[in-house]
Amino acid sequence: MKTASIRTRDLTIGYEGRAVVENIELQAYPGQIISVLGPNGAGKTTLIRTLMGQLPPIRGRIELGGTQFSDLSDRQVASMMAVVLTEKPEPELMRCRELVALGRYPYTGRLGLLSAGDWQKVEDAMALVGVSELADRDFDRISDGQRQRVLLARAICQEPEVLILDEPTSYLDLKHKLEFMQLLRRLSQERELAVLMSLHELTLARTFSDEVVCLRDGRVDRSGPAGEVLSETYVEQLFDLSPGSAKMFL
């Protein structure tokens, strides 16, 4: 059996010693998409930030490829895990090709110089997500949907085993939400990426996720295959909705 690309053991997360979610046990394998769901304030973003190393765990451990996160160097983490955040980056005077190239820096030497092989990987990543025609465009002058694809190309350029995303479809219209999730599904399978993301769109989570992890009241309320967990009855319970109202969200 394959080793989980990312795994948590008895993980408690929060801020300044105050627990937000306790006893989290999750694991994502190559080619698998796991979505983290829950009402506002349930701890979705806190979990994502802890998994990516922005916040220290209060208790428990995170493993990448079977090795404890804290035992890995920053360069080792960057070569194993890539992140796409919700915040819109505003790089000054940076073309899309240059932004994607940032994904190669875990593999460069002290001077940070990219080789011809690195630049080829940049071109390959942009072609893979369909943004080659944006290579010479200024990043701050393209649409939100195009930006998300460029940021995904930067993450793919890192050649990670794990891809973590925080609400990746937030700024996209319906067409681009679907295109982005279809692309993510294809990349997870072709690249054998373990994808873990927070989402608030239940229809997308149910359609594209292999498994979901639902947070509520400081704990993992339920987890498992998306189609089994996200029943109308359970969604109403998770989000405290009136009976019969979950139909419009699924």
C-alpha positions as CSV (number, residue, x, y, z in Angstrom):
1,M,0.0,0.0,0.0
2,K,1.2,3.5,-0.8
3,T,2.4,5.8,1.9
4,A,0.1,8.7,2.5
5,S,1.5,11.9,0.9
6,I,0.3,13.9,3.8
7,R,-1.1,12.7,7.1
8,T,-2.0,14.1,10.5
9,R,-1.9,12.2,13.8
10,D,-3.9,13.5,16.8
11,L,-3.5,17.0,15.5
12,T,-4.9,19.9,17.5
13,I,-4.8,23.4,15.8
14,G,-5.4,26.9,16.9
15,Y,-3.8,30.2,17.9
16,E,-1.5,31.1,20.8
17,G,-2.3,27.8,22.6
18,R,-6.1,28.2,22.1
19,A,-7.5,25.1,20.4
20,V,-9.8,25.7,17.4
21,V,-10.1,22.0,16.2
22,E,-8.9,19.0,18.1
23,N,-7.8,15.4,17.4
24,I,-7.7,15.7,13.6
25,E,-6.8,12.4,11.8
26,L,-6.7,12.7,8.1
27,Q,-4.6,11.3,5.2
28,A,-4.4,12.0,1.5
29,Y,-2.8,9.6,-1.0
30,P,-1.4,10.2,-4.5
31,G,-4.1,11.0,-7.0
32,Q,-6.7,11.8,-4.3
33,I,-8.6,15.0,-3.7
34,I,-9.8,15.8,-0.1
35,S,-12.0,18.8,0.6
36,V,-12.3,20.4,4.0
37,L,-15.8,21.8,4.7
38,G,-17.7,23.5,7.5
39,P,-19.5,26.6,8.5
40,N,-17.6,29.9,8.9
41,G,-15.3,29.9,11.9
42,A,-15.1,26.1,12.0
43,G,-11.4,26.1,11.4
44,K,-10.9,25.4,7.7
45,T,-8.4,28.1,7.1
46,T,-6.6,27.4,10.4
47,L,-6.2,23.8,9.3
48,I,-4.9,24.8,5.9
49,R,-2.4,27.3,7.4
50,T,-1.2,24.7,9.9
51,L,-0.7,22.0,7.2
52,M,1.4,24.4,5.1
53,G,3.5,25.4,8.1
54,Q,2.3,29.0,8.7
55,L,0.9,28.0,12.1
56,P,2.5,25.5,14.5
57,P,0.4,22.7,15.8
58,I,-0.8,22.9,19.4
59,R,-0.5,19.1,19.7
60,G,0.1,16.1,17.4
61,R,2.0,15.8,14.2
62,I,1.9,16.3,10.5
63,E,3.8,14.0,8.1
64,L,4.9,14.5,4.5
65,G,5.7,11.3,2.7
66,G,6.0,9.5,6.1
67,T,8.4,12.0,7.6
68,Q,7.4,14.4,10.4
69,F,7.0,18.0,9.0
70,S,9.2,19.5,11.7
71,D,12.1,17.2,10.7
72,L,12.2,18.5,7.2
73,S,14.1,21.6,6.0
74,D,12.3,24.5,4.3
75,R,13.8,23.4,1.0
76,Q,12.7,19.8,1.5
77,V,9.1,20.9,2.4
78,A,9.1,23.2,-0.7
79,S,10.1,20.3,-3.0
80,M,7.3,18.1,-1.6
81,M,4.4,20.5,-1.1
82,A,3.0,23.5,-3.0
83,V,0.4,25.9,-1.9
84,V,-2.2,28.1,-3.7
85,L,-3.8,30.6,-1.4
86,T,-7.0,32.7,-1.7
87,E,-5.3,36.0,-1.4
88,K,-4.6,37.8,-4.7
89,P,-0.9,38.4,-5.0
90,E,0.1,41.8,-6.4
91,P,3.6,41.3,-7.8
92,E,4.9,44.5,-9.2
93,L,5.9,44.5,-12.9
94,M,6.1,40.7,-13.0
95,R,5.2,38.8,-16.1
96,C,3.3,35.5,-15.8
97,R,6.3,33.4,-16.9
98,E,8.4,35.0,-14.1
99,L,5.8,34.3,-11.6
100,V,5.5,30.6,-12.6
101,A,9.3,30.4,-12.5
102,L,9.2,31.1,-8.7
103,G,8.1,27.5,-8.4
104,R,11.6,26.3,-9.4
105,Y,13.5,28.0,-6.7
106,P,13.5,25.1,-4.2
107,Y,15.7,23.4,-6.8
108,T,18.2,26.2,-7.6
109,G,21.5,26.9,-5.9
110,R,22.3,29.8,-3.5
111,L,22.3,32.3,-6.3
112,G,18.8,31.3,-7.4
113,L,19.7,31.0,-11.0
114,L,17.4,28.8,-13.2
115,S,19.0,26.4,-15.7
116,A,17.7,25.7,-19.2
117,G,16.0,22.6,-17.7
118,D,14.3,24.7,-15.1
119,W,12.9,27.1,-17.8
120,Q,11.7,24.2,-19.8
121,K,9.7,23.0,-16.7
122,V,8.2,26.5,-16.5
123,E,7.1,26.2,-20.1
124,D,5.8,22.7,-19.5
125,A,3.8,23.7,-16.4
126,M,2.2,26.7,-18.2
127,A,1.3,24.4,-21.2
128,L,-0.2,21.8,-18.8
129,V,-2.7,24.3,-17.3
130,G,-3.3,26.1,-20.5
131,V,-1.7,29.5,-19.9
132,S,1.2,29.5,-22.4
133,E,-0.3,32.4,-24.3
134,L,-0.1,34.5,-21.1
135,A,3.6,34.0,-20.6
136,D,4.6,37.6,-21.5
137,R,1.5,39.3,-20.0
138,D,1.8,41.2,-16.8
139,F,0.2,39.2,-14.0
140,D,-1.7,42.2,-12.6
141,R,-3.4,42.7,-16.0
142,I,-5.1,39.3,-16.5
143,S,-8.5,38.1,-15.3
144,D,-9.1,36.3,-11.9
145,G,-9.6,33.0,-13.7
146,Q,-6.3,33.4,-15.6
147,R,-4.6,34.3,-12.4
148,Q,-5.7,31.1,-10.7
149,R,-4.4,29.0,-13.5
150,V,-1.0,30.9,-13.5
151,L,-0.8,30.3,-9.7
152,L,-1.6,26.6,-10.3
153,A,1.2,26.5,-12.9
154,R,3.6,27.9,-10.4
155,A,2.6,25.2,-7.9
156,I,2.9,22.4,-10.5
157,C,6.3,23.8,-11.4
158,Q,7.5,22.8,-8.0
159,E,6.8,19.2,-8.9
160,P,5.2,18.5,-5.5
161,E,3.7,15.4,-4.0
162,V,1.1,17.4,-2.1
163,L,-0.9,20.4,-3.3
164,I,-2.8,22.5,-0.7
165,L,-5.3,25.1,-1.7
166,D,-7.4,27.6,0.4
167,E,-10.8,28.3,-1.2
168,P,-9.3,28.2,-4.7
169,T,-12.6,29.1,-6.5
170,S,-13.6,32.1,-4.4
171,Y,-13.0,34.8,-7.0
172,L,-14.2,32.8,-10.0
173,D,-17.5,32.8,-11.9
174,L,-19.3,29.5,-12.4
175,K,-17.7,28.7,-15.8
176,H,-14.2,29.2,-14.4
177,K,-15.0,27.4,-11.2
178,L,-15.9,24.3,-13.2
179,E,-12.9,24.6,-15.5
180,F,-10.5,25.0,-12.6
181,M,-11.9,22.0,-10.7
182,Q,-11.8,19.8,-13.8
183,L,-8.2,20.9,-14.4
184,L,-7.3,20.1,-10.7
185,R,-9.0,16.6,-11.0
186,R,-7.0,15.9,-14.2
187,L,-3.7,17.0,-12.7
188,S,-4.2,15.1,-9.5
189,Q,-4.5,11.9,-11.5
190,E,-1.9,12.5,-14.1
191,R,0.7,13.8,-11.7
192,E,-0.4,11.5,-8.8
193,L,-0.8,14.6,-6.6
194,A,-2.5,14.4,-3.2
195,V,-4.7,17.5,-3.2
196,L,-6.1,18.9,0.0
197,M,-8.2,22.1,-0.1
198,S,-10.8,24.1,1.8
199,L,-14.0,24.8,-0.1
200,H,-17.4,26.4,0.6
201,E,-19.1,25.3,-2.6
202,L,-20.8,22.0,-1.7
203,T,-21.7,21.1,-5.2
204,L,-18.0,21.3,-6.3
205,A,-16.9,19.4,-3.2
206,R,-19.4,16.6,-3.9
207,T,-18.6,16.4,-7.6
208,F,-14.8,16.6,-7.6
209,S,-13.7,15.3,-4.2
210,D,-12.8,11.7,-3.4
211,E,-13.3,12.4,0.3
212,V,-14.5,15.3,2.5
213,V,-13.5,16.3,6.1
214,C,-16.3,18.2,7.8
215,L,-15.4,20.5,10.7
216,R,-17.9,21.6,13.3
217,D,-17.8,22.7,17.0
218,G,-14.1,22.2,17.4
219,R,-13.8,18.7,16.0
220,V,-13.9,16.6,12.8
221,D,-17.7,16.1,12.8
222,R,-17.7,13.5,9.9
223,S,-15.3,12.4,7.2
224,G,-15.4,9.9,4.3
225,P,-16.4,9.5,0.6
226,A,-18.0,12.8,-0.6
227,G,-21.1,11.1,-2.1
228,E,-21.8,9.3,1.2
229,V,-21.1,12.1,3.7
230,L,-22.8,15.0,1.9
231,S,-26.4,13.8,2.1
232,E,-29.1,16.5,2.3
233,T,-29.8,15.6,5.9
234,Y,-26.2,15.8,7.0
235,V,-25.6,19.1,5.1
236,E,-28.6,20.6,6.9
237,Q,-27.1,19.5,10.2
238,L,-23.6,20.6,9.5
239,F,-24.6,24.2,8.5
240,D,-27.7,24.4,10.7
241,L,-30.1,24.8,7.8
242,S,-33.9,24.4,7.9
243,P,-35.2,21.0,6.7
244,G,-35.4,20.7,2.9
245,S,-33.2,23.7,2.2
246,A,-30.0,21.7,1.4
247,K,-31.3,20.8,-2.0
248,M,-30.3,24.1,-3.5
249,F,-26.7,23.6,-2.5
250,L,-26.1,20.1,-3.7
